[in-house]
Amino acid sequence: MARTEKFIEGRVSLQTFRSDIDYYALQAMTKYGVLGVKVWIEK
């Protein structure tokens, strides 16, 4: 069974090409399954 949780603070337009956005994604293996984290930071 998959579960998704989101924490969002503020708004970032991912459609704007002129925005300076850093993106990072990481997956961690745990004994219960895979944990994935995605982070977008607008400078």
C-alpha distances in whole Angstrom, upper triangle without the diagonal:
4,7,10,13,17,20,23,27,30,29,30,31,29,32,35,36,39,36,36,32,31,27,25,21,20,17,17,16,15,15,11,10,12,13,15,18,20,23,26,30,33,36
4,7,10,14,17,20,23,26,26,26,27,26,28,31,33,35,32,32,28,27,23,21,18,17,15,15,14,14,15,11,10,10,10,12,14,16,20,22,26,29,32
4,7,10,14,17,20,23,23,24,25,24,27,30,31,33,31,30,27,25,22,20,17,17,15,15,15,15,16,12,11,11,10,11,13,15,18,20,24,27,30
4,7,10,13,17,19,19,20,21,20,23,26,28,30,27,27,23,22,19,18,15,15,14,15,16,16,18,15,13,12,10,10,11,12,15,17,20,23,26
4,7,10,14,16,17,18,20,20,23,25,27,29,26,26,22,21,18,17,15,15,15,16,17,17,19,16,15,14,11,11,10,11,13,16,18,21,24
4,6,10,13,13,15,17,17,20,22,24,26,22,22,19,18,16,15,14,15,16,17,19,19,22,19,18,16,13,11,10,10,11,13,15,18,21
4,7,10,12,13,16,17,20,22,24,25,21,21,18,17,16,15,15,16,17,18,21,21,24,21,20,18,15,13,11,11,10,12,13,16,19
4,6,8,10,13,14,17,19,21,22,18,18,16,16,15,15,16,17,19,21,24,24,27,25,24,21,18,16,13,11,10,10,11,13,16
4,7,9,13,15,18,18,21,21,17,17,15,16,15,16,18,20,22,23,26,27,30,28,27,24,21,18,15,14,11,11,11,12,14
4,7,10,13,16,16,19,18,15,16,14,15,16,18,19,22,24,26,29,30,33,31,30,27,24,21,18,16,13,11,11,10,13
4,7,9,12,12,15,16,12,14,12,14,15,17,19,21,24,26,30,31,34,32,30,27,24,21,18,15,13,10,10,9,13
4,6,9,9,12,12,9,10,9,11,12,15,17,20,23,25,29,30,34,32,30,26,23,20,17,14,11,8,8,7,10
4,5,6,9,10,8,10,9,12,13,16,18,22,24,27,30,32,36,34,31,28,25,22,19,16,14,10,11,9,12
4,6,8,10,8,10,8,11,11,14,15,19,22,25,28,30,34,32,29,26,23,20,17,14,12,9,10,9,13
4,6,9,9,12,11,14,14,17,19,22,25,28,31,34,37,35,32,29,27,23,21,17,16,13,14,12,15
4,6,6,9,10,13,14,18,20,24,27,30,33,36,39,37,35,31,29,25,23,19,17,13,14,11,13
4,6,8,9,12,14,17,20,24,27,30,33,36,39,38,35,32,29,26,23,19,18,14,14,12,13
4,6,9,12,15,19,21,25,28,32,35,38,41,40,37,34,31,27,25,21,19,15,14,11,11
4,6,10,12,16,19,22,26,29,32,35,38,37,35,31,28,25,22,18,15,12,10,7,8
4,7,10,14,17,20,24,27,30,33,36,36,33,30,27,23,20,17,14,10,8,6,6
4,6,10,13,17,20,23,27,29,33,32,29,26,23,19,16,13,10,7,6,4,6
4,7,10,14,17,20,24,26,30,29,27,23,20,17,14,11,8,6,5,6,8
4,7,10,14,17,21,23,27,26,23,20,17,14,11,7,6,5,7,9,11
4,7,10,13,17,19,23,23,20,17,14,11,8,6,5,7,9,12,14
4,7,10,14,16,20,19,17,13,11,7,6,4,6,9,12,15,17
4,7,10,13,17,16,14,10,8,6,5,7,9,12,15,18,20
4,7,10,13,13,10,7,6,4,6,9,12,15,18,22,24
4,6,10,11,9,6,5,6,9,12,14,18,21,24,26
4,7,8,6,5,6,9,12,15,18,22,24,28,30
4,5,5,6,7,11,13,17,20,23,26,30,32
4,6,8,10,14,17,20,23,27,30,33,35
4,7,9,13,16,19,22,26,29,32,35
4,7,10,13,17,20,24,27,30,33
4,6,10,13,17,20,23,27,29
4,7,10,14,17,20,24,26
4,7,10,14,17,20,23
4,7,10,13,17,19
4,7,10,14,16
4,7,10,13
4,7,10
4,6
4
